[in-house]
């Protein structure tokens, strides 16, 4: 008989149609102690999880596979995966649950990080290693930031998550450093990302970035499509939208001022651009997002 594996947002809590949080953080003992230190097989349809184990020990179960956990370690769990845990009573650490759609790379997208995020990992940490030490500190800071409702909270949480995942992926690939990110297409994607970060407010065309990287616009689009499924123009537009959303949520600037900061001389064009890519006007998006964040 096939075993039923429940789907949760947070373990033991019934999933609703729409989650009321994009990120949730709690200590491992706070929930596992309620279930006799055992989290039975379950899955999360839309959520990615990071578990940081700081003390104690246990087992991570991925489907039929069981892996022994020794601290310090990080466990990453992609959405849709059957997983569970058994912990010792002295377990300590954090579990971070976040909407996978809010990650910088979607699990399974055509990039090395996307491929890594799509598979569960148990990554042992060496506190003497600078990357591991920084990773551990970042996760602890994430936990502290989550517990206090201070200005810039959501932006800092997103930054800590990005750092944690990048460093965990790097550490887990140390046995094969040449794969991450020595691939030529991955290297060019990193160049493109850096250039977009530097020039996105200037509204440079894709041909500018192709010239800076040293390839033709056609070849650049071929690389971007292979790695992300999008075009270079899409990446540039997405960066502008992401920054517009940050400005709308985390500053008091009005919509016209946000547009000017992002290089839009015409406020009406900025509103049309935002509506096209975000599906809402800047004003409506700001109101809805601030209401959502107030509930988290």
C-alpha positions as protocol buffer text, in pm:
chain_id: "A"
residue {
  index: 1
  type: UNK
  ca { x: 0 y: 0 z: 0 }
}
residue {
  index: 2
  type: UNK
  ca { x: 133 y: 343 z: -95 }
}
residue {
  index: 3
  type: UNK
  ca { x: 204 y: 557 z: 211 }
}
residue {
  index: 4
  type: UNK
  ca { x: 34 y: 896 z: 221 }
}
residue {
  index: 5
  type: UNK
  ca { x: 283 y: 1180 z: 266 }
}
residue {
  index: 6
  type: UNK
  ca { x: 114 y: 1502 z: 383 }
}
residue {
  index: 7
  type: UNK
  ca { x: 189 y: 1843 z: 237 }
}
residue {
  index: 8
  type: UNK
  ca { x: 242 y: 2129 z: 480 }
}
residue {
  index: 9
  type: UNK
  ca { x: 347 y: 2492 z: 481 }
}
residue {
  index: 10
  type: UNK
  ca { x: 489 y: 2446 z: 832 }
}
residue {
  index: 11
  type: UNK
  ca { x: 510 y: 2094 z: 972 }
}
residue {
  index: 12
  type: UNK
  ca { x: 183 y: 1987 z: 1132 }
}
residue {
  index: 13
  type: UNK
  ca { x: -9 y: 2287 z: 1002 }
}
residue {
  index: 14
  type: UNK
  ca { x: -267 y: 2246 z: 727 }
}
residue {
  index: 15
  type: UNK
  ca { x: -177 y: 2419 z: 401 }
}
residue {
  index: 16
  type: UNK
  ca { x: -398 y: 2706 z: 296 }
}
residue {
  index: 17
  type: UNK
  ca { x: -455 y: 2826 z: -58 }
}
residue {
  index: 18
  type: UNK
  ca { x: -219 y: 3120 z: -14 }
}
residue {
  index: 19
  type: UNK
  ca { x: 58 y: 3146 z: 247 }
}
residue {
  index: 20
  type: UNK
  ca { x: 63 y: 3457 z: 465 }
}
residue {
  index: 21
  type: UNK
  ca { x: 443 y: 3465 z: 484 }
}
residue {
  index: 22
  type: UNK
  ca { x: 735 y: 3455 z: 242 }
}
residue {
  index: 23
  type: UNK
  ca { x: 984 y: 3350 z: 509 }
}
residue {
  index: 24
  type: UNK
  ca { x: 943 y: 3186 z: 850 }
}
residue {
  index: 25
  type: UNK
  ca { x: 1222 y: 3108 z: 1097 }
}
residue {
  index: 26
  type: UNK
  ca { x: 1208 y: 2914 z: 1423 }
}
residue {
  index: 27
  type: UNK
  ca { x: 1438 y: 2705 z: 1639 }
}
residue {
  index: 28
  type: UNK
  ca { x: 1448 y: 2333 z: 1565 }
}
residue {
  index: 29
  type: UNK
  ca { x: 1353 y: 2237 z: 1925 }
}
residue {
  index: 30
  type: UNK
  ca { x: 1046 y: 2464 z: 1927 }
}
residue {
  index: 31
  type: UNK
  ca { x: 860 y: 2239 z: 1684 }
}
residue {
  index: 32
  type: UNK
  ca { x: 1036 y: 1902 z: 1706 }
}
residue {
  index: 33
  type: UNK
  ca { x: 989 y: 1887 z: 2084 }
}
residue {
  index: 34
  type: UNK
  ca { x: 612 y: 1893 z: 2026 }
}
residue {
  index: 35
  type: UNK
  ca { x: 644 y: 1578 z: 1814 }
}
residue {
  index: 36
  type: UNK
  ca { x: 878 y: 1376 z: 2039 }
}
residue {
  index: 37
  type: UNK
  ca { x: 1179 y: 1497 z: 1840 }
}
residue {
  index: 38
  type: UNK
  ca { x: 1063 y: 1326 z: 1520 }
}
residue {
  index: 39
  type: UNK
  ca { x: 939 y: 1507 z: 1210 }
}
residue {
  index: 40
  type: UNK
  ca { x: 771 y: 1241 z: 1000 }
}
residue {
  index: 41
  type: UNK
  ca { x: 782 y: 1226 z: 621 }
}
residue {
  index: 42
  type: UNK
  ca { x: 607 y: 1522 z: 462 }
}
residue {
  index: 43
  type: UNK
  ca { x: 659 y: 1768 z: 179 }
}
residue {
  index: 44
  type: UNK
  ca { x: 621 y: 2137 z: 101 }
}
residue {
  index: 45
  type: UNK
  ca { x: 462 y: 2220 z: -235 }
}
residue {
  index: 46
  type: UNK
  ca { x: 601 y: 2572 z: -273 }
}
residue {
  index: 47
  type: UNK
  ca { x: 858 y: 2610 z: 2 }
}
residue {
  index: 48
  type: UNK
  ca { x: 1233 y: 2567 z: 24 }
}
residue {
  index: 49
  type: UNK
  ca { x: 1389 y: 2492 z: 363 }
}
residue {
  index: 50
  type: UNK
  ca { x: 1728 y: 2551 z: 525 }
}
residue {
  index: 51
  type: UNK
  ca { x: 1807 y: 2375 z: 852 }
}
residue {
  index: 52
  type: UNK
  ca { x: 2112 y: 2487 z: 1047 }
}
residue {
  index: 53
  type: UNK
  ca { x: 2219 y: 2229 z: 1307 }
}
residue {
  index: 54
  type: UNK
  ca { x: 2435 y: 2391 z: 1574 }
}
residue {
  index: 55
  type: UNK
  ca { x: 2430 y: 2118 z: 1842 }
}
residue {
  index: 56
  type: UNK
  ca { x: 2296 y: 1768 z: 1902 }
}
residue {
  index: 57
  type: UNK
  ca { x: 2261 y: 1510 z: 1626 }
}
residue {
  index: 58
  type: UNK
  ca { x: 2003 y: 1327 z: 1425 }
}
residue {
  index: 59
  type: UNK
  ca { x: 1904 y: 1181 z: 1090 }
}
residue {
  index: 60
  type: UNK
  ca { x: 1777 y: 1350 z: 777 }
}
residue {
  index: 61
  type: UNK
  ca { x: 1541 y: 1131 z: 574 }
}
residue {
  index: 62
  type: UNK
  ca { x: 1501 y: 1207 z: 204 }
}
residue {
  index: 63
  type: UNK
  ca { x: 1248 y: 961 z: 64 }
}
residue {
  index: 64
  type: UNK
  ca { x: 1404 y: 619 z: 131 }
}
residue {
  index: 65
  type: UNK
  ca { x: 1750 y: 760 z: 210 }
}
residue {
  index: 66
  type: UNK
  ca { x: 1866 y: 837 z: 566 }
}
residue {
  index: 67
  type: UNK
  ca { x: 2173 y: 1051 z: 639 }
}
residue {
  index: 68
  type: UNK
  ca { x: 2334 y: 1100 z: 980 }
}
residue {
  index: 69
  type: UNK
  ca { x: 2361 y: 1462 z: 1094 }
}
residue {
  index: 70
  type: UNK
  ca { x: 2658 y: 1580 z: 1298 }
}
residue {
  index: 71
  type: UNK
  ca { x: 2692 y: 1949 z: 1391 }
}
residue {
  index: 72
  type: UNK
  ca { x: 2767 y: 2196 z: 1262 }
}
residue {
  index: 73
  type: UNK
  ca { x: 2583 y: 2127 z: 938 }
}
residue {
  index: 74
  type: UNK
  ca { x: 2330 y: 2271 z: 697 }
}
residue {
  index: 75
  type: UNK
  ca { x: 2047 y: 2072 z: 542 }
}
residue {
  index: 76
  type: UNK
  ca { x: 1873 y: 2212 z: 233 }
}
residue {
  index: 77
  type: UNK
  ca { x: 1538 y: 2073 z: 121 }
}
residue {
  index: 78
  type: UNK
  ca { x: 1378 y: 2164 z: -216 }
}
residue {
  index: 79
  type: UNK
  ca { x: 1000 y: 2191 z: -261 }
}
residue {
  index: 80
  type: UNK
  ca { x: 806 y: 1878 z: -344 }
}
residue {
  index: 81
  type: UNK
  ca { x: 1051 y: 1638 z: -176 }
}
residue {
  index: 82
  type: UNK
  ca { x: 937 y: 1377 z: 78 }
}
residue {
  index: 83
  type: UNK
  ca { x: 1154 y: 1436 z: 383 }
}
residue {
  index: 84
  type: UNK
  ca { x: 1163 y: 1399 z: 760 }
}
residue {
  index: 85
  type: UNK
  ca { x: 1399 y: 1419 z: 1058 }
}
residue {
  index: 86
  type: UNK
  ca { x: 1484 y: 1242 z: 1382 }
}
residue {
  index: 87
  type: UNK
  ca { x: 1662 y: 1456 z: 1640 }
}
residue {
  index: 88
  type: UNK
  ca { x: 1834 y: 1399 z: 1971 }
}
residue {
  index: 89
  type: UNK
  ca { x: 1686 y: 1585 z: 2268 }
}
residue {
  index: 90
  type: UNK
  ca { x: 1987 y: 1821 z: 2281 }
}
residue {
  index: 91
  type: UNK
  ca { x: 1934 y: 1936 z: 1922 }
}
residue {
  index: 92
  type: UNK
  ca { x: 1977 y: 2308 z: 1861 }
}
residue {
  index: 93
  type: UNK
  ca { x: 1967 y: 2525 z: 1554 }
}
residue {
  index: 94
  type: UNK
  ca { x: 1727 y: 2693 z: 1314 }
}
residue {
  index: 95
  type: UNK
  ca { x: 1483 y: 2594 z: 1043 }
}
residue {
  index: 96
  type: UNK
  ca { x: 1411 y: 2855 z: 777 }
}
residue {
  index: 97
  type: UNK
  ca { x: 1110 y: 2804 z: 549 }
}
residue {
  index: 98
  type: UNK
  ca { x: 1068 y: 3034 z: 250 }
}
residue {
  index: 99
  type: UNK
  ca { x: 871 y: 3057 z: -71 }
}
residue {
  index: 100
  type: UNK
  ca { x: 1092 y: 2912 z: -344 }
}
residue {
  index: 101
  type: UNK
  ca { x: 958 y: 3178 z: -583 }
}
residue {
  index: 102
  type: UNK
  ca { x: 1143 y: 3439 z: -373 }
}
residue {
  index: 103
  type: UNK
  ca { x: 1485 y: 3278 z: -425 }
}
residue {
  index: 104
  type: UNK
  ca { x: 1731 y: 3443 z: -663 }
}
residue {
  index: 105
  type: UNK
  ca { x: 1746 y: 3113 z: -858 }
}
residue {
  index: 106
  type: UNK
  ca { x: 1452 y: 2877 z: -882 }
}
residue {
  index: 107
  type: UNK
  ca { x: 1527 y: 2514 z: -792 }
}
residue {
  index: 108
  type: UNK
  ca { x: 1579 y: 2328 z: -1118 }
}
residue {
  index: 109
  type: UNK
  ca { x: 1645 y: 2629 z: -1339 }
}
residue {
  index: 110
  type: UNK
  ca { x: 1920 y: 2600 z: -1598 }
}
residue {
  index: 111
  type: UNK
  ca { x: 2210 y: 2720 z: -1386 }
}
residue {
  index: 112
  type: UNK
  ca { x: 2450 y: 2538 z: -1159 }
}
residue {
  index: 113
  type: UNK
  ca { x: 2294 y: 2694 z: -851 }
}
residue {
  index: 114
  type: UNK
  ca { x: 1945 y: 2610 z: -977 }
}
residue {
  index: 115
  type: UNK
  ca { x: 2049 y: 2249 z: -1031 }
}
residue {
  index: 116
  type: UNK
  ca { x: 2201 y: 2239 z: -681 }
}
residue {
  index: 117
  type: UNK
  ca { x: 1888 y: 2384 z: -521 }
}
residue {
  index: 118
  type: UNK
  ca { x: 1670 y: 2117 z: -685 }
}
residue {
  index: 119
  type: UNK
  ca { x: 1841 y: 1834 z: -492 }
}
residue {
  index: 120
  type: UNK
  ca { x: 1850 y: 1784 z: -112 }
}
residue {
  index: 121
  type: UNK
  ca { x: 2190 y: 1829 z: 53 }
}
residue {
  index: 122
  type: UNK
  ca { x: 2345 y: 1763 z: 392 }
}
residue {
  index: 123
  type: UNK
  ca { x: 2653 y: 1986 z: 408 }
}
residue {
  index: 124
  type: UNK
  ca { x: 2902 y: 1945 z: 692 }
}
residue {
  index: 125
  type: UNK
  ca { x: 3069 y: 2267 z: 810 }
}
residue {
  index: 126
  type: UNK
  ca { x: 3422 y: 2324 z: 934 }
}
residue {
  index: 127
  type: UNK
  ca { x: 3415 y: 2625 z: 1172 }
}
residue {
  index: 128
  type: UNK
  ca { x: 3782 y: 2689 z: 1090 }
}
residue {
  index: 129
  type: UNK
  ca { x: 3697 y: 2745 z: 723 }
}
residue {
  index: 130
  type: UNK
  ca { x: 3628 y: 3117 z: 657 }
}
residue {
  index: 131
  type: UNK
  ca { x: 3332 y: 3048 z: 429 }
}
residue {
  index: 132
  type: UNK
  ca { x: 3176 y: 2807 z: 678 }
}
residue {
  index: 133
  type: UNK
  ca { x: 3230 y: 3048 z: 968 }
}
residue {
  index: 134
  type: UNK
  ca { x: 3068 y: 3331 z: 772 }
}
residue {
  index: 135
  type: UNK
  ca { x: 2781 y: 3103 z: 673 }
}
residue {
  index: 136
  type: UNK
  ca { x: 2718 y: 3005 z: 1035 }
}
residue {
  index: 137
  type: UNK
  ca { x: 2724 y: 3368 z: 1145 }
}
residue {
  index: 138
  type: UNK
  ca { x: 2488 y: 3468 z: 862 }
}
residue {
  index: 139
  type: UNK
  ca { x: 2233 y: 3207 z: 964 }
}
residue {
  index: 140
  type: UNK
  ca { x: 2252 y: 3315 z: 1327 }
}
residue {
  index: 141
  type: UNK
  ca { x: 2204 y: 3677 z: 1220 }
}
residue {
  index: 142
  type: UNK
  ca { x: 1906 y: 3568 z: 1010 }
}
residue {
  index: 143
  type: UNK
  ca { x: 1748 y: 3414 z: 1320 }
}
residue {
  index: 144
  type: UNK
  ca { x: 1811 y: 3730 z: 1522 }
}
residue {
  index: 145
  type: UNK
  ca { x: 1674 y: 3953 z: 1248 }
}
residue {
  index: 146
  type: UNK
  ca { x: 1359 y: 3745 z: 1219 }
}
residue {
  index: 147
  type: UNK
  ca { x: 1288 y: 3773 z: 1590 }
}
residue {
  index: 148
  type: UNK
  ca { x: 1298 y: 4154 z: 1588 }
}
residue {
  index: 149
  type: UNK
  ca { x: 1068 y: 4373 z: 1381 }
}
residue {
  index: 150
  type: UNK
  ca { x: 1315 y: 4642 z: 1283 }
}
residue {
  index: 151
  type: UNK
  ca { x: 1350 y: 4863 z: 976 }
}
residue {
  index: 152
  type: UNK
  ca { x: 1482 y: 4688 z: 667 }
}
residue {
  index: 153
  type: UNK
  ca { x: 1392 y: 4346 z: 810 }
}
residue {
  index: 154
  type: UNK
  ca { x: 1263 y: 4180 z: 491 }
}
residue {
  index: 155
  type: UNK
  ca { x: 1551 y: 4311 z: 280 }
}
residue {
  index: 156
  type: UNK
  ca { x: 1810 y: 4186 z: 529 }
}
residue {
  index: 157
  type: UNK
  ca { x: 1640 y: 3846 z: 556 }
}
residue {
  index: 158
  type: UNK
  ca { x: 1653 y: 3809 z: 178 }
}
residue {
  index: 159
  type: UNK
  ca { x: 2023 y: 3902 z: 181 }
}
residue {
  index: 160
  type: UNK
  ca { x: 2105 y: 3650 z: 454 }
}
residue {
  index: 161
  type: UNK
  ca { x: 1921 y: 3376 z: 262 }
}
residue {
  index: 162
  type: UNK
  ca { x: 2111 y: 3456 z: -58 }
}
residue {
  index: 163
  type: UNK
  ca { x: 2445 y: 3449 z: 124 }
}
residue {
  index: 164
  type: UNK
  ca { x: 2358 y: 3128 z: 308 }
}
residue {
  index: 165
  type: UNK
  ca { x: 2259 y: 2940 z: -7 }
}
residue {
  index: 166
  type: UNK
  ca { x: 2554 y: 3059 z: -214 }
}
residue {
  index: 167
  type: UNK
  ca { x: 2806 y: 2968 z: 57 }
}
residue {
  index: 168
  type: UNK
  ca { x: 2643 y: 2632 z: 130 }
}
residue {
  index: 169
  type: UNK
  ca { x: 2649 y: 2547 z: -240 }
}
residue {
  index: 170
  type: UNK
  ca { x: 3015 y: 2652 z: -265 }
}
residue {
  index: 171
  type: UNK
  ca { x: 3114 y: 2442 z: 37 }
}
residue {
  index: 172
  type: UNK
  ca { x: 2922 y: 2138 z: -87 }
}
residue {
  index: 173
  type: UNK
  ca { x: 3102 y: 2162 z: -421 }
}
residue {
  index: 174
  type: UNK
  ca { x: 3452 y: 2191 z: -276 }
}
residue {
  index: 175
  type: UNK
  ca { x: 3533 y: 1836 z: -372 }
}
residue {
  index: 176
  type: UNK
  ca { x: 3479 y: 1937 z: -737 }
}
residue {
  index: 177
  type: UNK
  ca { x: 3562 y: 2307 z: -749 }
}
residue {
  index: 178
  type: UNK
  ca { x: 3602 y: 2306 z: -1125 }
}
residue {
  index: 179
  type: UNK
  ca { x: 3225 y: 2266 z: -1167 }
}
residue {
  index: 180
  type: UNK
  ca { x: 3129 y: 2572 z: -971 }
}
residue {
  index: 181
  type: UNK
  ca { x: 3140 y: 2809 z: -1153 }
}
residue {
  index: 182
  type: UNK
  ca { x: 3423 y: 2739 z: -1402 }
}
residue {
  index: 183
  type: UNK
  ca { x: 3185 y: 2650 z: -1685 }
}
residue {
  index: 184
  type: UNK
  ca { x: 3225 y: 2917 z: -1954 }
}
residue {
  index: 185
  type: UNK
  ca { x: 2854 y: 2990 z: -1982 }
}
residue {
  index: 186
  type: UNK
  ca { x: 2827 y: 3019 z: -1604 }
}
residue {
  index: 187
  type: UNK
  ca { x: 3123 y: 3258 z: -1602 }
}
residue {
  index: 188
  type: UNK
  ca { x: 2961 y: 3476 z: -1868 }
}
residue {
  index: 189
  type: UNK
  ca { x: 2632 y: 3473 z: -1678 }
}
residue {
  index: 190
  type: UNK
  ca { x: 2816 y: 3597 z: -1369 }
}
residue {
  index: 191
  type: UNK
  ca { x: 2974 y: 3872 z: -1583 }
}
residue {
  index: 192
  type: UNK
  ca { x: 2631 y: 3968 z: -1715 }
}
residue {
  index: 193
  type: UNK
  ca { x: 2479 y: 3976 z: -1368 }
}
residue {
  index: 194
  type: UNK
  ca { x: 2757 y: 4202 z: -1243 }
}
residue {
  index: 195
  type: UNK
  ca { x: 2724 y: 4437 z: -1541 }
}
residue {
  index: 196
  type: UNK
  ca { x: 2347 y: 4460 z: -1504 }
}
residue {
  index: 197
  type: UNK
  ca { x: 2392 y: 4544 z: -1136 }
}
residue {
  index: 198
  type: UNK
  ca { x: 2631 y: 4822 z: -1238 }
}
residue {
  index: 199
  type: UNK
  ca { x: 2435 y: 4970 z: -1530 }
}
residue {
  index: 200
  type: UNK
  ca { x: 2064 y: 4884 z: -1497 }
}
residue {
  index: 201
  type: UNK
  ca { x: 1965 y: 5242 z: -1408 }
}
residue {
  index: 202
  type: UNK
  ca { x: 2111 y: 5356 z: -1741 }
}
residue {
  index: 203
  type: UNK
  ca { x: 1870 y: 5133 z: -1937 }
}
residue {
  index: 204
  type: UNK
  ca { x: 2149 y: 4996 z: -2155 }
}
residue {
  index: 205
  type: UNK
  ca { x: 2035 y: 4761 z: -2435 }
}
residue {
  index: 206
  type: UNK
  ca { x: 2133 y: 4394 z: -2450 }
}
residue {
  index: 207
  type: UNK
  ca { x: 2384 y: 4479 z: -2725 }
}
residue {
  index: 208
  type: UNK
  ca { x: 2582 y: 4690 z: -2476 }
}
residue {
  index: 209
  type: UNK
  ca { x: 2619 y: 4395 z: -2238 }
}
residue {
  index: 210
  type: UNK
  ca { x: 2713 y: 4161 z: -2523 }
}
residue {
  index: 211
  type: UNK
  ca { x: 2988 y: 4402 z: -2629 }
}
residue {
  index: 212
  type: UNK
  ca { x: 3121 y: 4431 z: -2274 }
}
residue {
  index: 213
  type: UNK
  ca { x: 3134 y: 4052 z: -2238 }
}
residue {
  index: 214
  type: UNK
  ca { x: 3290 y: 4006 z: -2581 }
}
residue {
  index: 215
  type: UNK
  ca { x: 3019 y: 3809 z: -2759 }
}
residue {
  index: 216
  type: UNK
  ca { x: 2752 y: 3890 z: -3017 }
}
residue {
  index: 217
  type: UNK
  ca { x: 2401 y: 3983 z: -2897 }
}
residue {
  index: 218
  type: UNK
  ca { x: 2270 y: 3663 z: -3056 }
}
residue {
  index: 219
  type: UNK
  ca { x: 2526 y: 3451 z: -2872 }
}
residue {
  index: 220
  type: UNK
  ca { x: 2455 y: 3629 z: -2544 }
}
residue {
  index: 221
  type: UNK
  ca { x: 2085 y: 3557 z: -2577 }
}
residue {
  index: 222
  type: UNK
  ca { x: 2165 y: 3194 z: -2659 }
}
residue {
  index: 223
  type: UNK
  ca { x: 2369 y: 3167 z: -2337 }
}
residue {
  index: 224
  type: UNK
  ca { x: 2104 y: 3339 z: -2126 }
}
residue {
  index: 225
  type: UNK
  ca { x: 1826 y: 3119 z: -2268 }
}
residue {
  index: 226
  type: UNK
  ca { x: 2033 y: 2807 z: -2203 }
}
residue {
  index: 227
  type: UNK
  ca { x: 2109 y: 2904 z: -1843 }
}
residue {
  index: 228
  type: UNK
  ca { x: 1781 y: 3069 z: -1739 }
}
residue {
  index: 229
  type: UNK
  ca { x: 1517 y: 3012 z: -2007 }
}
residue {
  index: 230
  type: UNK
  ca { x: 1490 y: 3391 z: -2048 }
}
residue {
  index: 231
  type: UNK
  ca { x: 1641 y: 3657 z: -2274 }
}
residue {
  index: 232
  type: UNK
  ca { x: 1903 y: 3915 z: -2178 }
}
residue {
  index: 233
  type: UNK
  ca { x: 1633 y: 4179 z: -2214 }
}
residue {
  index: 234
  type: UNK
  ca { x: 1420 y: 3986 z: -1963 }
}
residue {
  index: 235
  type: UNK
  ca { x: 1703 y: 3987 z: -1709 }
}
residue {
  index: 236
  type: UNK
  ca { x: 1754 y: 4362 z: -1745 }
}
residue {
  index: 237
  type: UNK
  ca { x: 1381 y: 4428 z: -1707 }
}
residue {
  index: 238
  type: UNK
  ca { x: 1357 y: 4192 z: -1410 }
}
residue {
  index: 239
  type: UNK
  ca { x: 1638 y: 4378 z: -1236 }
}
residue {
  index: 240
  type: UNK
  ca { x: 1459 y: 4708 z: -1281 }
}
residue {
  index: 241
  type: UNK
  ca { x: 1136 y: 4557 z: -1147 }
}
residue {
  index: 242
  type: UNK
  ca { x: 1313 y: 4399 z: -848 }
}
residue {
  index: 243
  type: UNK
  ca { x: 1473 y: 4731 z: -757 }
}
residue {
  index: 244
  type: UNK
  ca { x: 1146 y: 4915 z: -809 }
}
residue {
  index: 245
  type: UNK
  ca { x: 977 y: 4675 z: -567 }
}
residue {
  index: 246
  type: UNK
  ca { x: 1251 y: 4730 z: -309 }
}
residue {
  index: 247
  type: UNK
  ca { x: 1212 y: 5106 z: -338 }
}
residue {
  index: 248
  type: UNK
  ca { x: 833 y: 5086 z: -315 }
}
residue {
  index: 249
  type: UNK
  ca { x: 840 y: 4872 z: -1 }
}
residue {
  index: 250
  type: UNK
  ca { x: 1143 y: 4999 z: 187 }
}
residue {
  index: 251
  type: UNK
  ca { x: 1139 y: 5374 z: 113 }
}
residue {
  index: 252
  type: UNK
  ca { x: 886 y: 5655 z: 151 }
}
residue {
  index: 253
  type: UNK
  ca { x: 950 y: 5784 z: -203 }
}
residue {
  index: 254
  type: UNK
  ca { x: 640 y: 5832 z: -414 }
}
residue {
  index: 255
  type: UNK
  ca { x: 595 y: 5644 z: -742 }
}
residue {
  index: 256
  type: UNK
  ca { x: 728 y: 5932 z: -951 }
}
residue {
  index: 257
  type: UNK
  ca { x: 1045 y: 5953 z: -738 }
}
residue {
  index: 258
  type: UNK
  ca { x: 1101 y: 5578 z: -755 }
}
residue {
  index: 259
  type: UNK
  ca { x: 1079 y: 5596 z: -1134 }
}
residue {
  index: 260
  type: UNK
  ca { x: 1331 y: 5882 z: -1149 }
}
residue {
  index: 261
  type: UNK
  ca { x: 1575 y: 5691 z: -926 }
}
residue {
  index: 262
  type: UNK
  ca { x: 1559 y: 5400 z: -1170 }
}
residue {
  index: 263
  type: UNK
  ca { x: 1623 y: 5612 z: -1479 }
}
residue {
  index: 264
  type: UNK
  ca { x: 1264 y: 5665 z: -1599 }
}
residue {
  index: 265
  type: UNK
  ca { x: 1224 y: 6029 z: -1705 }
}
residue {
  index: 266
  type: UNK
  ca { x: 854 y: 5976 z: -1781 }
}
residue {
  index: 267
  type: UNK
  ca { x: 645 y: 5865 z: -1478 }
}
residue {
  index: 268
  type: UNK
  ca { x: 369 y: 5736 z: -1704 }
}
residue {
  index: 269
  type: UNK
  ca { x: 615 y: 5513 z: -1889 }
}
residue {
  index: 270
  type: UNK
  ca { x: 747 y: 5380 z: -1558 }
}
residue {
  index: 271
  type: UNK
  ca { x: 392 y: 5288 z: -1453 }
}
residue {
  index: 272
  type: UNK
  ca { x: 327 y: 5112 z: -1787 }
}
residue {
  index: 273
  type: UNK
  ca { x: 660 y: 4928 z: -1762 }
}
residue {
  index: 274
  type: UNK
  ca { x: 586 y: 4813 z: -1406 }
}
residue {
  index: 275
  type: UNK
  ca { x: 231 y: 4705 z: -1496 }
}
residue {
  index: 276
  type: UNK
  ca { x: 358 y: 4503 z: -1793 }
}
residue {
  index: 277
  type: UNK
  ca { x: 616 y: 4311 z: -1590 }
}
residue {
  index: 278
  type: UNK
  ca { x: 455 y: 4294 z: -1244 }
}
residue {
  index: 279
  type: UNK
  ca { x: 89 y: 4268 z: -1341 }
}
residue {
  index: 280
  type: UNK
  ca { x: -12 y: 4562 z: -1119 }
}
residue {
  index: 281
  type: UNK
  ca { x: 46 y: 4935 z: -1107 }
}
residue {
  index: 282
  type: UNK
  ca { x: 326 y: 5048 z: -870 }
}
residue {
  index: 283
  type: UNK
  ca { x: 69 y: 5204 z: -636 }
}
residue {
  index: 284
  type: UNK
  ca { x: -147 y: 4891 z: -615 }
}
residue {
  index: 285
  type: UNK
  ca { x: 155 y: 4662 z: -574 }
}
residue {
  index: 286
  type: UNK
  ca { x: 297 y: 4877 z: -293 }
}
residue {
  index: 287
  type: UNK
  ca { x: -33 y: 4877 z: -103 }
}
residue {
  index: 288
  type: UNK
  ca { x: -82 y: 4501 z: -134 }
}
residue {
  index: 289
  type: UNK
  ca { x: 277 y: 4413 z: -45 }
}
residue {
  index: 290
  type: UNK
  ca { x: 288 y: 4640 z: 260 }
}
residue {
  index: 291
  type: UNK
  ca { x: -38 y: 4488 z: 384 }
}
residue {
  index: 292
  type: UNK
  ca { x: 109 y: 4141 z: 339 }
}
residue {
  index: 293
  type: UNK
  ca { x: 432 y: 4225 z: 520 }
}
residue {
  index: 294
  type: UNK
  ca { x: 241 y: 4373 z: 812 }
}
residue {
  index: 295
  type: UNK
  ca { x: 79 y: 4033 z: 865 }
}
residue {
  index: 296
  type: UNK
  ca { x: 412 y: 3844 z: 880 }
}
